[in-house]
């Protein structure tokens, strides 16, 4: 894998100074980067070790829990219903609310209509499910607002169901809807659910590529921020004020050798000085400067580097201590230099199916395999596995880290992992 080296400079990348307990308000955590700054988390766990409690779930889901204070929020199927659950950090259910109906299965039962993760601002919790039902509740379970996205924006036509997750930032919820009937990005007022803006997101993609199952990512540096949407052959940066395009990255699916099945599932990730854009199916990985503008193409201005392969099919990248980590769907972990794209290693961590995205906890990389194996890796320039932990469940949801605990959402149970 040879990177295309460009003269653009990349400054110091975000690193984490670990600190006491914090909330995990949405899928990729408090800073949208899948990095926890907590210390004192257990390094080892099993069915009989460091499981503080496990709570039965009413059905399966691939959604990551949102945690705020002493409350945990999860979406789930429950028979034919799609529901939002609130549990206490003691593992006891506080309330359950119905969001919608009809939990269609995806990818051989690995996903369903409860794949979108909830998010919270500490006052309200927001949950979207594959039926298009989107609602906000206060922490007592009282409904504040509700609408159906299919009624508001048109019927979904995703080949494998709607799985995109809302992004919450400073009082707004951001969503991308990219499928054959609609190519749009919307911003909503979190307090009311009312539309703030909606922009069309045109593309020249075709066939299966018209579908995107990715979630937008947020780039933040000081008071500046961008929303990065991903799908239909392009990654696009939008102004948060009005949705206007700031830059558009192309050459993610070469037109002269077009792959009509290159639908994007894995999502981009951003740190202060770098935005990492994956593609699909072991395709190209591209690093973009946050100061880019206009139309970006392979080897052109605004790109920092581009490598020809390495994109996971589902798990999203993590950037930590100057390195980019990509966990392939078959358990191969690839590590790249964040400044140059140079590959340090690409080795198998654990031979299994991977759908959940990696997280950083206790300064270690945690990889979640579907079979319940959690591989703990010391981030570095070689594959350094420091532990493997196993739970008797199946996992396609990414972990949440809050209050000195790991919360692991299995098909059958939610597990609270902490030092006893």
Secondary structure, DSSP 8 states (H G I E B T S, - for coil): ------S------------S---B-STTTTTTSSB-------S--BTTBSEEEEEE-SS------EEETTEEEEEEEETTEEEEEEEETTS-EEEEEEEEE----BTTTTB-TT-S--EE-SSEEEEE-TTSEEEEEETTS-EEEEEEHHHHH-----TT------EEETTEEEEEEEETTEEEEEEEETTT--EEEEEE------GGGG-B----EEEEETTEEEEEEEETTEEEEEETTT--EEEEE--SS-GGG--TT--B-S--EEETTEEEE--STT--EEEE-TT--EEE-TTSTTEEEEESS---SS---EEETTEEEEE-TTSEEEEEETTT--EEEEEES-SS---S--EEETTEEEEE-TTSEEEEEE-SSS-EEEEEEE-SS---S--EEETTEEEEE-SSEEEEE---
